[in-house]
């Protein structure tokens, strides 16, 4: 139920943002002009989305719900993120051609990812919403940041 409420809040925020007036390119202050870039706007939205996800996780703990990883079953497909092919990455919800390419370029630069938190800070197009999409695929598909045994 609380996940539904969280999704409704995110959906409502997305609708209000899409219906809002275009963001100004400058905001005049009494001393100077302050330039607002798209990057700054998205950075703030990312912070808000991250705070919502963290609050949701804390609520899980307070309500006694499990926040542990899904168990691996015989039918689970484990994708080792740091060694994943583009095709494996595209199997994940929220990862299309562009994000898979960005991740592949990032990994090719020997910039290995150690955890979800690490991945979220890398700027490869995977944010909290994509993480939720991917984690919701468990236990059918599990993403591991370890190396293949």
N, C-alpha and C positions, 0 to 999 in steps of 0.2 A: 504494500500500500504506500509506504513512504517513498519507494522508488518511483511510483506513479506520480506522486506529488512533486518530487524533484524534477521529473521529466516535464510536468506541466509548467513548473516555474521556468525551466530553461526554454521551453517552447514559447511561453508568453514573453520572455525577454527577447527571444529571437524575432518574434512578430513585432514587438514594439520598436526594436532597432531597425527592422526592415521598413517600417512605416514612418519612421522619423524623418525629419528634414535632413538633407545631406549635411554632413559635418562641415563646419567652416574650416577654411584653410588657415585662417589667422584669427586670433582672438586679441582684441586691443585691450591693453591695460593702461593705467595712467603713466607708467614709466616707459614701457617698450611694447613692441608687438611680440607676441609669443606664437611661434609657428607650431601647429599641431599636425603631426604627420600620421599617415595611416598606420605606420609601424607602432607609434605610441598608443593609438587607439586600440589596436589589436593586442598590444601588450597588456593594457588595462583590462580588456575583456578576458584575456587569458588568466590574469590574476583573479578576477572575479569567479571565473569558472573553476579554477583550482580551489579557491576558498569554499565554493559550494560542494565540491567533491570531498574535500577534507572534512567539512561539517557533516556530510552524509555518512562518512566512515566513522566519525566520532559518535554519531547517533546510533549506528549499528552496534558499536561497543557498549554504549549506554543501555541499549535495549536487549543486550545479551545475545545479539545475533553473531554468527561466526563471520570473521573477516579473514579466515585462513584461505590459502589457495585451494582450488578444487583438486580432488584426488585424481591421480592418473589411473585410468582404466586400461584394459587391454585394447579397447577401441580408440583410445586417445591418440591424436596425431600431435607429436611434439615438434614445434618449430624452434630450432635453435637460432635465435634472432641474429646473432653476430655472424653466422655462417649461412643464413637463409638466401635462397635464390630469389630472383625477382618474382617468379611464379609462386613460390611459397609465400612471399610477402603479400601478393595480391589475393591470396586465399583468405586473408584476414579482413574482417569487416572494417570498413572505413579506409582501407588502403587500396588506392587505385594505381594507375600507371605512373602518374606524376610523383606521388609519395613514395612508391616503390623505387623509382629512379633516384629520388633525393636520398633515400636511405642507403641505396647501393653505393652512390657516390661518397656518402659520408663514411660508410664502412670501408670502402676501398682506400680511404685516406688513413687507414689504421686507427680510426677513432672508434674503438670498441665501446659498447654500451653495457653497463653493469647491472642496471635495474630499471624499473618503470620510471622512478623519479629522475634518474640520469637521462633517460630517453626524452622525457618531457622538457628537459632544459636544452636539448640539442638543436632545436629549431629546424627539424626536418619535416615539419607538417603533422607530427603526431602530438595532439593535445589531449587534455583530459577526456573530452568526448570520444575521441577515437580509442583511447585506452579503455573506456567503459564498453565500447562496442566489441573490442577484442576480448576483454576479460569475460564478457557475457557469453562468449563462445565456449567457455570451459564447461565440462571436461572434454568435449569433442576435440577441440583444438586448444593446445596449451602452448604459450610462448615461454621459452626459457632463455635467460641471458647467460647461461653457462655454456661451456663448449661441449660438443658431442662426446660422449664417453668412448 
